[in-house]
Amino acid sequence: MDLFFSRRETDREVVITHKPWFHFLLIAAIAVWGIAGTQPEESVLRGWAGLLWFVTIAVMVWRAVSMRKVWREMNVAMKAGGVSMRGSRFNPLDPLTVRIAKAPD
């Protein structure tokens, strides 16, 4: 589907799984920012930390748009019945998995 979700279709259902790599980028950005805060003003690390935060915020916006597409598809399926979810969209160790049953033809 895109960088944040994988989509697998069978004849009976659509399975959408959240890819948790973004959480590790966010953790790295926080760690680098924390380390850079202890460095002098002219440190190169401070510049890289700022760039990493800019990239992280851009990815957060991109992820929100991507998540909106998935929720829209889920809402349509929920009205018809046949959606099951497992996991968490915030916990990278237990990523969100959504199963959407297809309507019989």
N, CA and C atoms as a LAMMPS dump frame, in Angstrom:
ITEM: TIMESTEP
0
ITEM: NUMBER OF ATOMS
315
ITEM: BOX BOUNDS ff ff ff
-5.0000000000000000e+02 5.0000000000000000e+02
-5.0000000000000000e+02 5.0000000000000000e+02
-5.0000000000000000e+02 5.0000000000000000e+02
ITEM: ATOMS id mol type element x y z
1 1 1 N 0.84 -1.179 0
2 1 2 C 0 0 0
3 1 3 C 0.887 1.245 0
4 2 1 N 1.746 1.379 0.996
5 2 2 C 2.721 2.457 1.035
6 2 3 C 3.779 2.124 2.08
7 3 1 N 4.512 3.131 2.51
8 3 2 C 5.591 2.888 3.473
9 3 3 C 5.094 2.509 4.861
10 4 1 N 3.877 2.881 5.203
11 4 2 C 3.391 2.691 6.561
12 4 3 C 2.476 1.49 6.741
13 5 1 N 1.887 1.021 5.658
14 5 2 C 0.949 -0.093 5.757
15 5 3 C 1.22 -1.095 4.65
16 6 1 N 1.083 -2.363 4.977
17 6 2 C 1.133 -3.383 3.93
18 6 3 C -0.284 -3.908 3.748
19 7 1 N -0.613 -4.227 2.531
20 7 2 C -1.968 -4.665 2.214
21 7 3 C -1.881 -5.998 1.488
22 8 1 N -2.652 -6.958 1.976
23 8 2 C -2.682 -8.283 1.362
24 8 3 C -4.146 -8.646 1.145
25 9 1 N -4.458 -9.05 -0.067
26 9 2 C -5.846 -9.405 -0.39
27 9 3 C -5.953 -10.878 -0.714
28 10 1 N -6.975 -11.498 -0.174
29 10 2 C -7.325 -12.864 -0.557
30 10 3 C -8.729 -12.805 -1.152
31 11 1 N -9.252 -13.938 -1.519
32 11 2 C -10.603 -13.931 -2.088
33 11 3 C -11.673 -13.649 -1.034
34 12 1 N -11.347 -13.828 0.265
35 12 2 C -12.347 -13.621 1.326
36 12 3 C -12.153 -12.348 2.134
37 13 1 N -10.904 -11.828 2.201
38 13 2 C -10.672 -10.674 3.066
39 13 3 C -9.497 -9.834 2.583
40 14 1 N -9.422 -8.629 3.139
41 14 2 C -8.3 -7.723 2.934
42 14 3 C -7.628 -7.578 4.292
43 15 1 N -6.308 -7.78 4.34
44 15 2 C -5.57 -7.655 5.597
45 15 3 C -4.615 -6.478 5.465
46 16 1 N -4.773 -5.488 6.344
47 16 2 C -3.913 -4.307 6.347
48 16 3 C -3.114 -4.328 7.641
49 17 1 N -1.792 -4.257 7.524
50 17 2 C -0.918 -4.288 8.701
51 17 3 C -0.083 -3.015 8.75
52 18 1 N -0.021 -2.42 9.927
53 18 2 C 0.782 -1.223 10.146
54 18 3 C 2.242 -1.624 10.277
55 19 1 N 3.123 -0.967 9.531
56 19 2 C 4.562 -1.236 9.633
57 19 3 C 5.143 -0.307 10.705
58 20 1 N 5.817 -0.848 11.709
59 20 2 C 6.221 -0.032 12.86
60 20 3 C 7.547 0.71 12.72
61 21 1 N 8.162 0.781 11.541
62 21 2 C 9.485 1.399 11.431
63 21 3 C 9.479 2.858 11.86
64 22 1 N 8.354 3.549 11.7
65 22 2 C 8.285 4.964 12.045
66 22 3 C 8.566 5.204 13.528
67 23 1 N 8.127 4.299 14.375
68 23 2 C 8.329 4.459 15.813
69 23 3 C 9.82 4.493 16.15
70 24 1 N 10.601 3.705 15.434
71 24 2 C 12.039 3.678 15.691
72 24 3 C 12.705 4.969 15.219
73 25 1 N 12.202 5.569 14.132
74 25 2 C 12.698 6.874 13.688
75 25 3 C 12.413 7.925 14.753
76 26 1 N 11.227 7.901 15.322
77 26 2 C 10.857 8.867 16.35
78 26 3 C 11.725 8.705 17.6
79 27 1 N 11.976 7.474 18.013
80 27 2 C 12.844 7.219 19.173
81 27 3 C 14.258 7.719 18.895
82 28 1 N 14.764 7.474 17.682
83 28 2 C 16.108 7.946 17.316
84 28 3 C 16.169 9.469 17.325
85 29 1 N 15.125 10.121 16.824
86 29 2 C 15.101 11.585 16.807
87 29 3 C 15.13 12.149 18.226
88 30 1 N 14.38 11.542 19.127
89 30 2 C 14.374 11.996 20.523
90 30 3 C 15.747 11.792 21.158
91 31 1 N 16.366 10.642 20.897
92 31 2 C 17.689 10.359 21.462
93 31 3 C 18.739 11.334 20.934
94 32 1 N 18.753 11.566 19.633
95 32 2 C 19.739 12.487 19.046
96 32 3 C 19.508 13.898 19.558
97 33 1 N 18.251 14.306 19.663
98 33 2 C 17.953 15.645 20.172
99 33 3 C 18.423 15.784 21.623
100 34 1 N 18.22 14.75 22.43
101 34 2 C 18.675 14.79 23.822
102 34 3 C 20.184 14.885 23.932
103 35 1 N 20.892 14.132 23.111
104 35 2 C 22.36 14.185 23.122
105 35 3 C 22.843 15.53 22.597
106 36 1 N 22.213 16.035 21.537
107 36 2 C 22.629 17.308 20.94
108 36 3 C 22.42 18.468 21.906
109 37 1 N 21.443 18.349 22.784
110 37 2 C 21.189 19.41 23.75
111 37 3 C 22.329 19.615 24.727
112 38 1 N 23.17 18.607 24.892
113 38 2 C 24.309 18.731 25.808
114 38 3 C 25.558 19.254 25.104
115 39 1 N 25.484 19.45 23.78
116 39 2 C 26.643 19.888 22.999
117 39 3 C 26.685 21.412 22.906
118 40 1 N 27.882 21.967 22.627
119 40 2 C 27.973 23.425 22.442
120 40 3 C 27.181 23.892 21.209
121 41 1 N 26.903 25.198 21.15
122 41 2 C 26.101 25.779 20.065
123 41 3 C 26.639 25.453 18.68
124 42 1 N 27.951 25.464 18.501
125 42 2 C 28.535 25.286 17.17
126 42 3 C 28.733 23.821 16.787
127 43 1 N 28.204 22.916 17.566
128 43 2 C 28.349 21.485 17.295
129 43 3 C 27.598 21.086 16.022
130 44 1 N 28.239 20.247 15.218
131 44 2 C 27.616 19.733 13.995
132 44 3 C 26.415 18.856 14.357
133 45 1 N 26.492 18.18 15.491
134 45 2 C 25.405 17.299 15.914
135 45 3 C 24.096 18.064 16.095
136 46 1 N 24.189 19.313 16.532
137 46 2 C 22.971 20.118 16.696
138 46 3 C 22.28 20.36 15.36
139 47 1 N 23.072 20.593 14.323
140 47 2 C 22.499 20.779 12.986
141 47 3 C 21.831 19.513 12.488
142 48 1 N 22.487 18.373 12.698
143 48 2 C 21.912 17.096 12.271
144 48 3 C 20.656 16.771 13.07
145 49 1 N 20.655 17.124 14.351
146 49 2 C 19.468 16.873 15.179
147 49 3 C 18.281 17.685 14.665
148 50 1 N 18.532 18.934 14.293
149 50 2 C 17.464 19.764 13.736
150 50 3 C 16.924 19.201 12.433
151 51 1 N 17.828 18.734 11.581
152 51 2 C 17.416 18.131 10.314
153 51 3 C 16.606 16.856 10.557
154 52 1 N 17.05 16.044 11.522
155 52 2 C 16.329 14.811 11.838
156 52 3 C 14.921 15.118 12.349
157 53 1 N 14.763 16.167 13.156
158 53 2 C 13.433 16.547 13.637
159 53 3 C 12.554 17.004 12.485
160 54 1 N 13.132 17.772 11.547
161 54 2 C 12.364 18.224 10.388
162 54 3 C 11.859 17.027 9.585
163 55 1 N 12.733 16.064 9.339
164 55 2 C 12.354 14.854 8.598
165 55 3 C 11.29 14.075 9.366
166 56 1 N 11.459 13.96 10.678
167 56 2 C 10.502 13.215 11.5
168 56 3 C 9.114 13.856 11.452
169 57 1 N 9.049 15.169 11.53
170 57 2 C 7.754 15.853 11.478
171 57 3 C 7.11 15.676 10.103
172 58 1 N 7.918 15.749 9.043
173 58 2 C 7.384 15.523 7.692
174 58 3 C 6.827 14.104 7.564
175 59 1 N 7.533 13.132 8.126
176 59 2 C 7.069 11.742 8.074
177 59 3 C 5.792 11.575 8.901
178 60 1 N 5.683 12.291 10.027
179 60 2 C 4.469 12.214 10.846
180 60 3 C 3.246 12.703 10.063
181 61 1 N 3.412 13.787 9.32
182 61 2 C 2.303 14.308 8.513
183 61 3 C 1.938 13.31 7.423
184 62 1 N 2.95 12.76 6.76
185 62 2 C 2.733 11.772 5.699
186 62 3 C 2.007 10.551 6.257
187 63 1 N 2.408 10.121 7.462
188 63 2 C 1.79 8.961 8.103
189 63 3 C 0.328 9.246 8.442
190 64 1 N 0.046 10.461 8.896
191 64 2 C -1.334 10.821 9.234
192 64 3 C -2.235 10.762 7.998
193 65 1 N -1.735 11.237 6.868
194 65 2 C -2.51 11.177 5.623
195 65 3 C -2.73 9.727 5.224
196 66 1 N -1.689 8.919 5.356
197 66 2 C -1.777 7.503 5.013
198 66 3 C -2.766 6.781 5.932
199 67 1 N -2.722 7.099 7.215
200 67 2 C -3.614 6.482 8.189
201 67 3 C -5.064 6.853 7.884
202 68 1 N -5.271 8.055 7.402
203 68 2 C -6.625 8.501 7.078
204 68 3 C -7.243 7.649 5.968
205 69 1 N -6.431 7.283 4.98
206 69 2 C -6.925 6.422 3.897
207 69 3 C -7.376 5.07 4.443
208 70 1 N -6.577 4.518 5.356
209 70 2 C -6.913 3.213 5.939
210 70 3 C -8.194 3.317 6.757
211 71 1 N -8.323 4.362 7.585
212 71 2 C -9.525 4.509 8.407
213 71 3 C -10.761 4.706 7.543
214 72 1 N -10.604 5.406 6.412
215 72 2 C -11.742 5.609 5.511
216 72 3 C -12.224 4.265 4.963
217 73 1 N -11.268 3.436 4.545
218 73 2 C -11.626 2.11 4.029
219 73 3 C -12.274 1.255 5.122
220 74 1 N -11.757 1.367 6.342
221 74 2 C -12.327 0.6 7.453
222 74 3 C -13.742 1.054 7.785
223 75 1 N -13.987 2.36 7.751
224 75 2 C -15.324 2.872 8.069
225 75 3 C -16.366 2.361 7.087
226 76 1 N -16.004 2.315 5.816
227 76 2 C -16.924 1.782 4.806
228 76 3 C -17.224 0.319 5.109
229 77 1 N -16.181 -0.443 5.451
230 77 2 C -16.362 -1.868 5.743
231 77 3 C -17.141 -2.085 7.039
232 78 1 N -16.942 -1.213 8.032
233 78 2 C -17.653 -1.365 9.308
234 78 3 C -19.154 -1.194 9.126
235 79 1 N -19.534 -0.278 8.239
236 79 2 C -20.963 -0.071 7.995
237 79 3 C -21.596 -1.321 7.405
238 80 1 N -20.813 -2.047 6.62
239 80 2 C -21.308 -3.294 6.028
240 80 3 C -21.131 -4.471 6.982
241 81 1 N -20.348 -4.285 8.043
242 81 2 C -20.048 -5.37 8.981
243 81 3 C -18.884 -6.193 8.465
244 82 1 N -18.122 -6.77 9.357
245 82 2 C -17.043 -7.653 8.935
246 82 3 C -15.654 -7.073 9.07
247 83 1 N -15.394 -6.302 10.128
248 83 2 C -14.053 -5.773 10.368
249 83 3 C -13.569 -6.294 11.705
250 84 1 N -12.337 -6.795 11.738
251 84 2 C -11.738 -7.157 13.021
252 84 3 C -10.355 -6.527 13.106
253 85 1 N -10.008 -6.058 14.312
254 85 2 C -8.711 -5.421 14.525
255 85 3 C -7.995 -6.119 15.667
256 86 1 N -6.659 -6.15 15.56
257 86 2 C -5.834 -6.703 16.616
258 86 3 C -4.58 -5.853 16.703
259 87 1 N -4.087 -5.641 17.895
260 87 2 C -2.84 -4.906 18.067
261 87 3 C -3.078 -3.435 18.343
262 88 1 N -2.006 -2.677 18.214
263 88 2 C -2.042 -1.262 18.529
264 88 3 C -1.323 -0.485 17.442
265 89 1 N -1.852 0.676 17.091
266 89 2 C -1.14 1.476 16.095
267 89 3 C -0.023 2.279 16.744
268 90 1 N 0.09 2.247 18.068
269 90 2 C 1.127 2.986 18.772
270 90 3 C 2.239 2.096 19.319
271 91 1 N 2.017 0.805 19.426
272 91 2 C 3.011 -0.109 19.992
273 91 3 C 3.734 -0.838 18.861
274 92 1 N 5.029 -0.535 18.633
275 92 2 C 5.742 -1.168 17.516
276 92 3 C 5.954 -2.664 17.703
277 93 1 N 5.842 -3.151 18.938
278 93 2 C 6.04 -4.576 19.175
279 93 3 C 4.771 -5.382 18.886
280 94 1 N 3.646 -4.694 18.778
281 94 2 C 2.371 -5.351 18.471
282 94 3 C 1.619 -4.492 17.455
283 95 1 N 2.059 -4.497 16.188
284 95 2 C 1.478 -3.579 15.213
285 95 3 C 0.012 -3.873 14.912
286 96 1 N -0.683 -2.827 14.552
287 96 2 C -2.104 -2.921 14.228
288 96 3 C -2.316 -3.777 12.985
289 97 1 N -3.207 -4.745 13.092
290 97 2 C -3.609 -5.558 11.949
291 97 3 C -5.123 -5.459 11.819
292 98 1 N -5.575 -5.088 10.641
293 98 2 C -7.001 -4.934 10.379
294 98 3 C -7.405 -5.954 9.329
295 99 1 N -8.46 -6.712 9.616
296 99 2 C -8.995 -7.674 8.65
297 99 3 C -10.382 -7.189 8.234
298 100 1 N -10.544 -7.01 6.943
299 100 2 C -11.816 -6.545 6.4
300 100 3 C -12.379 -7.659 5.525
301 101 1 N -13.518 -8.197 5.942
302 101 2 C -14.145 -9.274 5.168
303 101 3 C -14.77 -8.694 3.907
304 102 1 N -14.575 -9.397 2.811
305 102 2 C -15.188 -8.964 1.552
306 102 3 C -16.62 -9.473 1.488
307 103 1 N -17.465 -8.674 0.892
308 103 2 C -18.862 -9.082 0.719
309 103 3 C -18.93 -10.189 -0.328
310 104 1 N -19.758 -11.193 -0.085
311 104 2 C -19.887 -12.252 -1.094
312 104 3 C -20.483 -11.698 -2.383
313 105 1 N -20.013 -12.24 -3.491
314 105 2 C -20.493 -11.764 -4.804
315 105 3 C -21.857 -12.298 -5.139
